[in-house]
Amino acid sequence: MAKELKEDKAVEYQAEYTDFDAKYTGLLQQISQYLTESNTSSLKICIDDLHVVEVANIISLLALEQRKKFISLLGKDLDPLILPEIDKSTLETFLHYIPEEQIVSILRSLPSDDAVYIIETFEQDFQLQILSSIPVYERRLLERSLEYPEDSAGRLMGTDFVAIPEYWNIGSTIDYLRDIEHLPQDFNEIFVVDTGFRLRGVVSLSRLLRNTRPTMIRDIMNESVITINVEEDQEEVAYRFSQFHIISAPAINEQRRLLGVIRVEDALEVIAHEVEEDIQLMAGIADEAIADSFFDVLKNRLTWLIVNLFTAIIASVVINSFDHVLSRNIALAVLMPIVASMGGNGATQTMTIAIRALARKDLLAFNLPRAVMKEILVGLGNGIILSILMASITWIWFGSLLLAGILFAALITNMFVAGLSGILLPVFLKKCHIDPAIASGVLVTTITDVVGFGVFLGLATFFL
């Protein structure tokens, strides 16, 4: 019976997955039609039952002119909760079409961390202009968050939390929660502070409700709290949430003064963003969306393609220095790309694992020698197997045992270098405070190309 239910669920999930593309394609076609017809009422009905995340995804897929029309038709009926769900590259252009007074209204209706996410997309002058239109108390909270570095915990934290003194009891705490004017919409914990607003502990709502009114807060609070320093990098914040499986964490300064709270949904967004960013950087692109304009995409990709061009020239210079050998033996030109290609693929495999391990803090000084040795052995192992296979093919193909032996030696050497550079280069870049995902791919490919061509053609020069 359980097996049948499991199979039914699998079929149901597969059906949902299959219909996903058709559903959104249909929605986008409908919305595009309503935008073309300026049919405001139908547009509102169409998106009324959708989750804000779904609406944000749809906006990201619309063309620039369609986004502008979308805003003009919805006007003040645009749900503010949609904006924090839009990726920054799309949000930046989307906000240009929203009137200034509406932006101010949207910011005031959002939690502080979501408001900061929107404000930081503006140019400095426009930020000041928008902030000047927000009431003083709310503006100061936003300005304080904006003072922290862009990718720090201070930018990520929300300032809507509940803090109480340690000398209160449960009764006074419950009365305070009922009477407070600006109670956060969703929260699971209450922070306990001393007279200097320094964090002393945390009380969960479940523990608060399980005890009687006279019980003192200091007697039920949890003093062992995982905290986040406001100056920490967002990657470190995401790692902490992933490592300790927490749903929220207080953000404090060096004096343990409570400044805000970071929630698990914020950490999950950072994790998703970092994964996407690393994938894009390894491919030589950054902050690119499918709906970006032709010129933005062209400019974004061209930079790294030019870098790749110059690294390819380095490899070509190495090949050119052996032109006299290549002119005498055409087989070298046929086999040469195999040596470089296998080395590049092997290095990419090692590099991907190394970058992931560095991001998860699984690769430290303690276990680095062991990891390097393992990758060297793996590179040599793969090199031996592939070399035997390719040397046999070369012998049969070209009938030259000497040429097969040269290929055998060159392939083993390049696979060894691939394993070594694939792990050491990301570690070196990390030590230099450079994101390994940015430059590792280009540098590793250059190393394996130069070594592969150099060793193969060098041995051919000596023996042939």
C-alpha positions as CSV (number, residue, x, y, z in Angstrom):
1,M,0.0,0.0,0.0
2,A,2.8,2.4,1.0
3,K,4.6,1.6,-2.3
4,E,1.4,2.4,-4.3
5,L,1.0,5.7,-2.5
6,K,4.6,6.6,-3.2
7,E,4.3,5.7,-6.9
8,D,1.0,7.8,-7.0
9,K,2.9,10.8,-5.5
10,A,5.7,10.3,-8.0
11,V,3.2,10.3,-10.9
12,E,1.5,13.4,-9.5
13,Y,4.8,15.2,-9.1
14,Q,5.8,14.3,-12.6
15,A,2.5,15.6,-13.9
16,E,3.0,18.9,-12.1
17,Y,6.5,19.2,-13.4
18,T,5.4,18.5,-16.9
19,D,2.6,21.1,-16.7
20,F,4.9,23.8,-15.2
21,D,6.2,25.0,-18.5
22,A,2.8,24.9,-20.1
23,K,1.3,26.8,-17.2
24,Y,3.8,29.6,-17.2
25,T,3.9,29.8,-21.0
26,G,0.1,30.2,-21.0
27,L,0.2,32.8,-18.2
28,L,2.9,34.8,-20.0
29,Q,1.0,34.7,-23.2
30,Q,-2.2,35.9,-21.5
31,I,-0.3,38.7,-19.6
32,S,1.5,39.8,-22.8
33,Q,-1.9,40.1,-24.5
34,Y,-3.4,42.1,-21.7
35,L,-0.4,44.4,-21.7
36,T,-0.7,44.9,-25.5
37,E,-4.5,45.6,-25.1
38,S,-3.9,47.8,-21.9
39,N,-6.5,45.6,-20.3
40,T,-6.0,46.5,-16.6
41,S,-8.9,44.6,-15.1
42,S,-8.0,41.3,-16.8
43,L,-4.3,41.8,-15.8
44,K,-5.3,42.2,-12.1
45,I,-7.6,39.2,-12.2
46,C,-4.8,37.1,-13.9
47,I,-2.2,37.8,-11.2
48,D,-4.6,38.1,-8.2
49,D,-4.4,34.3,-7.3
50,L,-0.6,34.1,-7.9
51,H,2.0,34.0,-5.1
52,V,4.2,37.1,-5.0
53,V,7.2,34.9,-6.0
54,E,5.3,33.7,-9.1
55,V,4.5,37.3,-10.1
56,A,8.2,38.3,-9.5
57,N,9.3,35.4,-11.8
58,I,6.8,36.5,-14.5
59,I,8.1,40.1,-14.3
60,S,11.7,38.9,-14.8
61,L,10.6,37.1,-18.0
62,L,8.9,40.1,-19.5
63,A,10.7,42.4,-22.0
64,L,11.7,45.9,-20.8
65,E,8.8,47.6,-22.5
66,Q,6.3,45.1,-21.1
67,R,7.6,45.7,-17.6
68,K,7.0,49.4,-18.0
69,K,3.5,48.7,-19.2
70,F,2.9,46.3,-16.3
71,I,3.7,49.1,-13.8
72,S,1.6,51.7,-15.6
73,L,-1.4,49.5,-15.7
74,L,-1.2,48.3,-12.1
75,G,-0.3,51.7,-10.7
76,K,-0.8,51.8,-6.9
77,D,-2.3,48.3,-6.9
78,L,1.2,46.8,-7.3
79,D,1.8,44.6,-4.3
80,P,4.9,45.9,-2.5
81,L,5.8,42.3,-1.4
82,I,6.5,41.5,-5.1
83,L,9.6,43.8,-5.3
84,P,11.9,42.0,-2.7
85,E,11.4,38.8,-4.7
86,I,12.7,40.2,-8.0
87,D,16.4,39.6,-8.7
88,K,18.5,42.7,-8.5
89,S,19.4,42.9,-12.2
90,T,15.7,43.0,-13.1
91,L,14.7,45.1,-10.1
92,E,17.1,47.9,-11.1
93,T,15.3,48.6,-14.4
94,F,11.9,47.8,-13.0
95,L,12.1,50.5,-10.3
96,H,12.9,53.2,-13.0
97,Y,9.2,53.1,-14.0
98,I,7.7,53.5,-10.5
99,P,6.9,57.0,-9.4
100,E,9.0,58.3,-6.5
101,E,6.1,58.8,-4.1
102,Q,5.0,55.2,-4.7
103,I,8.5,53.9,-4.0
104,V,8.4,55.8,-0.7
105,S,5.1,54.2,0.2
106,I,6.4,50.7,-0.8
107,L,9.5,51.1,1.4
108,R,7.5,52.1,4.4
109,S,5.2,49.1,4.1
110,L,8.1,46.6,3.9
111,P,10.2,45.0,6.6
112,S,13.5,46.9,7.0
113,D,15.7,44.2,5.4
114,D,13.4,44.1,2.3
115,A,13.4,47.9,2.1
116,V,17.2,48.0,2.3
117,Y,17.3,45.4,-0.6
118,I,15.4,47.8,-2.7
119,I,17.1,51.0,-1.7
120,E,20.6,49.6,-2.4
121,T,19.8,49.2,-6.1
122,F,19.5,53.1,-6.4
123,E,22.3,55.5,-7.2
124,Q,23.7,57.4,-4.2
125,D,21.9,60.7,-5.0
126,F,18.5,59.0,-5.5
127,Q,19.0,57.0,-2.3
128,L,19.3,60.3,-0.4
129,Q,16.4,61.8,-2.2
130,I,14.1,58.8,-1.4
131,L,15.3,58.6,2.3
132,S,14.6,62.3,2.8
133,S,10.9,61.6,2.1
134,I,10.6,58.9,4.8
135,P,9.8,59.8,8.4
136,V,12.8,60.3,10.7
137,Y,12.4,57.1,12.9
138,E,12.0,54.8,9.9
139,R,14.7,56.6,7.9
140,R,17.3,56.2,10.7
141,L,16.7,52.4,10.8
142,L,17.3,52.2,7.1
143,E,20.3,54.5,7.1
144,R,21.9,52.4,9.9
145,S,21.6,49.3,7.8
146,L,23.0,51.1,4.7
147,E,26.1,52.1,6.6
148,Y,27.3,48.5,6.6
149,P,29.3,47.1,3.7
150,E,27.1,45.8,0.8
151,D,27.7,42.1,1.4
152,S,27.8,42.2,5.2
153,A,25.4,40.8,7.7
154,G,24.4,44.4,8.6
155,R,22.8,44.8,5.2
156,L,21.0,41.4,5.6
157,M,19.5,41.9,9.0
158,G,16.1,43.1,9.8
159,T,15.5,45.7,12.6
160,D,12.0,44.5,13.4
161,F,12.4,42.3,16.5
162,V,11.3,42.1,20.1
163,A,13.7,42.7,22.9
164,I,12.9,42.7,26.6
165,P,14.9,43.1,29.8
166,E,16.1,40.1,31.8
167,Y,14.3,41.2,35.0
168,W,10.8,40.9,33.6
169,N,8.6,37.9,34.2
170,I,6.4,36.1,31.7
171,G,3.2,38.0,32.6
172,S,4.8,41.5,32.0
173,T,6.3,40.1,28.7
174,I,2.9,38.9,27.4
175,D,1.2,42.2,28.4
176,Y,4.0,44.1,26.6
177,L,3.5,42.0,23.4
178,R,-0.2,42.7,23.5
179,D,0.3,46.5,23.9
180,I,3.3,47.2,21.6
181,E,2.5,49.2,18.6
182,H,5.2,48.0,16.1
183,L,5.1,44.3,16.8
184,P,6.8,42.3,14.0
185,Q,4.5,40.4,11.7
186,D,6.3,37.1,12.1
187,F,8.7,36.1,14.9
188,N,9.6,33.0,16.8
189,E,12.0,34.2,19.5
190,I,12.2,37.1,22.0
191,F,15.7,38.5,22.7
192,V,16.7,39.3,26.2
193,V,19.0,42.3,26.8
194,D,20.6,44.1,29.7
195,T,20.3,47.8,30.5
196,G,23.0,48.6,27.8
197,F,20.9,46.6,25.2
198,R,23.6,43.9,25.2
199,L,22.4,40.4,24.3
200,R,22.0,38.1,27.3
201,G,19.9,35.3,25.9
202,V,16.8,34.2,23.8
203,V,13.4,32.9,24.8
204,S,11.3,31.0,22.3
205,L,7.6,31.7,22.1
206,S,6.8,28.0,22.8
207,R,8.8,28.1,26.0
208,L,7.2,31.4,27.0
209,L,3.7,30.0,26.6
210,R,4.5,26.8,28.5
211,N,5.4,28.6,31.7
212,T,3.3,30.5,34.2
213,R,3.0,34.3,34.4
214,P,5.2,34.8,37.6
215,T,8.2,32.9,36.0
216,M,11.2,35.1,35.5
217,I,12.5,35.5,32.0
218,R,16.1,35.0,33.2
219,D,15.1,31.6,34.5
220,I,13.9,30.3,31.2
221,M,16.1,32.1,28.7
222,N,18.6,30.2,26.6
223,E,22.1,31.9,27.1
224,S,23.8,29.7,24.6
225,V,22.9,31.7,21.5
226,I,24.5,31.5,18.0
227,T,25.1,35.2,17.1
228,I,26.2,37.0,13.9
229,N,28.5,40.0,13.9
230,V,27.1,42.8,11.7
231,E,30.5,43.1,10.0
232,E,30.6,39.4,8.9
233,D,30.3,38.6,5.2
234,Q,27.0,37.2,4.0
235,E,28.6,34.0,2.9
236,E,29.7,33.4,6.5
237,V,26.2,34.1,7.7
238,A,24.8,31.5,5.2
239,Y,27.4,29.0,6.3
240,R,26.4,29.5,9.9
241,F,22.7,28.9,9.2
242,S,23.5,25.8,7.2
243,Q,25.9,24.4,9.7
244,F,23.8,24.9,12.8
245,H,20.3,24.5,11.3
246,I,18.9,27.7,13.0
247,I,15.9,29.6,11.9
248,S,17.0,33.0,13.2
249,A,20.1,34.6,14.7
250,P,20.6,38.0,16.5
251,A,23.0,40.4,14.8
252,I,25.3,42.1,17.3
253,N,28.4,44.4,17.2
254,E,31.7,43.9,19.0
255,Q,30.2,45.0,22.3
256,R,27.4,42.4,21.9
257,R,24.9,45.2,21.5
258,L,21.8,43.9,19.8
259,L,21.2,45.6,16.4
260,G,19.0,43.3,14.4
261,V,17.9,39.8,13.5
262,I,18.7,37.6,10.5
263,R,16.2,35.0,9.5
264,V,16.5,31.7,7.7
265,E,14.8,33.0,4.6
266,D,17.4,35.7,4.3
267,A,20.2,33.1,4.6
268,L,18.6,30.9,2.0
269,E,18.5,33.8,-0.4
270,V,22.2,34.3,0.1
271,I,22.9,30.6,-0.4
272,A,20.9,30.6,-3.6
273,H,22.6,33.8,-4.8
274,E,26.1,32.6,-4.0
275,V,25.6,29.2,-5.8
276,E,24.2,31.1,-8.9
277,E,27.0,33.6,-8.8
278,D,29.7,31.0,-8.6
279,I,28.2,29.1,-11.5
280,Q,28.0,32.3,-13.6
281,L,31.6,33.4,-12.6
282,M,33.0,30.0,-13.5
283,A,31.4,30.5,-16.9
284,G,32.8,34.1,-17.2
285,I,29.5,35.9,-16.7
286,A,28.0,37.8,-13.8
287,D,24.6,39.1,-12.8
288,E,23.0,38.2,-16.1
289,A,19.4,37.3,-16.6
290,I,17.6,35.8,-19.5
291,A,15.6,39.0,-20.1
292,D,18.6,41.3,-20.1
293,S,19.0,43.5,-23.2
294,F,21.3,42.6,-26.1
295,F,23.9,45.3,-25.2
296,D,24.0,44.4,-21.5
297,V,24.6,40.8,-22.3
298,L,27.2,41.6,-24.9
299,K,29.2,43.9,-22.6
300,N,28.9,41.4,-19.7
301,R,30.3,38.4,-21.7
302,L,32.9,40.2,-23.8
303,T,35.2,41.1,-20.9
304,W,36.0,37.5,-20.0
305,L,36.0,36.4,-23.6
306,I,38.8,38.9,-24.3
307,V,40.7,37.5,-21.2
308,N,40.2,34.0,-22.7
309,L,41.4,35.2,-26.0
310,F,44.7,36.4,-24.5
311,T,45.2,33.1,-22.5
312,A,44.6,31.2,-25.7
313,I,47.2,33.3,-27.5
314,I,49.7,32.2,-24.8
315,A,49.0,28.5,-25.7
316,S,49.3,29.4,-29.4
317,V,52.7,30.9,-28.8
318,V,53.8,27.7,-27.2
319,I,52.5,25.7,-30.2
320,N,54.2,28.1,-32.6
321,S,57.6,27.6,-31.0
322,F,57.4,23.9,-32.1
323,D,56.2,24.7,-35.7
324,H,59.3,22.9,-37.2
325,V,58.3,19.6,-35.4
326,L,54.6,19.9,-36.4
327,S,55.5,20.5,-40.1
328,R,57.4,17.2,-40.1
329,N,54.8,15.1,-38.4
330,I,51.1,15.8,-39.0
331,A,50.1,13.2,-36.4
332,L,51.3,15.5,-33.7
333,A,48.7,18.1,-34.8
334,V,46.0,15.5,-34.7
335,L,46.9,14.2,-31.2
336,M,47.9,17.5,-29.6
337,P,44.3,18.7,-28.7
338,I,43.6,15.4,-26.9
339,V,46.4,16.0,-24.4
340,A,45.2,19.6,-23.6
341,S,41.5,18.7,-23.6
342,M,41.9,15.8,-21.1
343,G,44.0,17.9,-18.8
344,G,41.5,20.8,-18.9
345,N,38.6,18.5,-18.1
346,G,40.5,16.8,-15.3
347,A,41.4,20.2,-13.8
348,T,37.9,21.4,-14.1
349,Q,36.6,18.4,-12.1
350,T,39.1,19.0,-9.3
351,M,38.6,22.7,-9.3
352,T,34.8,22.4,-9.0
353,I,35.2,20.1,-5.9
354,A,37.8,22.5,-4.4
355,I,35.7,25.6,-4.8
356,R,32.7,23.8,-3.3
357,A,34.8,22.6,-0.4
358,L,36.2,26.1,0.2
359,A,32.7,27.6,0.2
360,R,31.5,25.0,2.7
361,K,34.7,25.4,4.8
362,D,35.5,21.7,4.3
363,L,39.0,22.5,3.0
364,L,41.2,23.9,5.7
365,A,44.9,24.0,6.5
366,F,44.4,20.9,8.6
367,N,43.3,18.6,5.8
368,L,44.8,20.5,2.8
369,P,47.9,18.2,2.5
370,R,45.7,15.1,2.5
371,A,43.3,16.6,-0.1
372,V,46.2,17.6,-2.3
373,M,47.7,14.2,-2.1
374,K,44.4,12.5,-3.0
375,E,43.9,14.7,-6.0
376,I,47.5,14.0,-7.2
377,L,46.9,10.3,-6.9
378,V,43.5,10.6,-8.6
379,G,45.2,12.6,-11.4
380,L,47.9,10.0,-11.8
381,G,45.4,7.1,-11.7
382,N,43.2,8.7,-14.3
383,G,46.3,9.6,-16.3
384,I,47.6,6.1,-16.4
385,I,44.3,4.5,-17.4
386,L,43.6,7.1,-20.1
387,S,47.3,7.1,-21.3
388,I,47.2,3.3,-21.8
389,L,44.0,3.6,-23.7
390,M,45.0,6.5,-25.9
391,A,48.6,5.1,-26.5
392,S,47.0,1.9,-27.7
393,I,44.7,3.8,-30.1
394,T,47.7,5.9,-31.3
395,W,49.8,2.8,-31.9
396,I,47.0,1.2,-34.0
397,W,46.1,4.4,-35.7
398,F,49.5,5.7,-36.7
399,G,51.6,2.5,-36.4
400,S,54.3,4.2,-34.3
401,L,55.2,2.8,-30.9
402,L,57.4,5.8,-30.2
403,L,54.6,8.3,-30.9
404,A,52.3,6.2,-28.6
405,G,55.0,6.4,-25.8
406,I,55.3,10.2,-26.2
407,L,51.5,10.6,-25.9
408,F,51.5,8.3,-22.9
409,A,54.1,10.4,-21.0
410,A,52.5,13.7,-22.0
411,L,49.0,12.7,-20.9
412,I,50.1,11.3,-17.6
413,T,52.1,14.5,-16.9
414,N,49.2,16.8,-17.8
415,M,46.7,14.8,-15.7
416,F,49.1,15.1,-12.8
417,V,49.4,18.9,-13.3
418,A,45.6,19.1,-13.7
419,G,44.9,17.5,-10.4
420,L,47.6,19.7,-8.6
421,S,46.6,23.0,-10.1
422,G,42.8,22.2,-9.9
423,I,43.1,22.2,-6.1
424,L,46.0,24.5,-5.3
425,L,44.9,27.4,-7.5
426,P,41.5,28.0,-5.9
427,V,43.2,27.7,-2.4
428,F,45.8,30.3,-3.5
429,L,43.2,32.7,-4.9
430,K,41.2,32.3,-1.6
431,K,44.3,33.2,0.4
432,C,44.7,36.3,-1.8
433,H,41.1,37.3,-1.0
434,I,40.0,36.7,-4.6
435,D,36.9,34.7,-5.3
436,P,38.2,31.4,-6.7
437,A,35.2,31.1,-9.0
438,I,36.2,34.2,-10.9
439,A,39.6,33.3,-12.3
440,S,40.2,29.6,-11.5
441,G,38.6,28.4,-14.8
442,V,40.6,30.6,-17.1
443,L,43.9,30.1,-15.2
444,V,43.6,26.3,-14.8
445,T,42.7,25.9,-18.5
446,T,45.7,28.0,-19.5
447,I,48.0,26.0,-17.2
448,T,46.9,22.6,-18.6
449,D,47.0,23.9,-22.2
450,V,50.5,25.2,-21.9
451,V,51.8,22.2,-20.0
452,G,50.0,19.7,-22.3
453,F,51.3,21.4,-25.5
454,G,54.7,22.0,-24.1
455,V,55.4,18.5,-22.8
456,F,53.9,16.7,-25.8
457,L,55.7,18.8,-28.4
458,G,58.8,19.0,-26.3
459,L,59.1,15.2,-26.1
460,A,58.3,14.9,-29.8
461,T,61.1,17.4,-30.6
462,F,63.6,15.4,-28.6
463,F,62.6,11.8,-29.7
464,L,61.2,12.2,-33.2
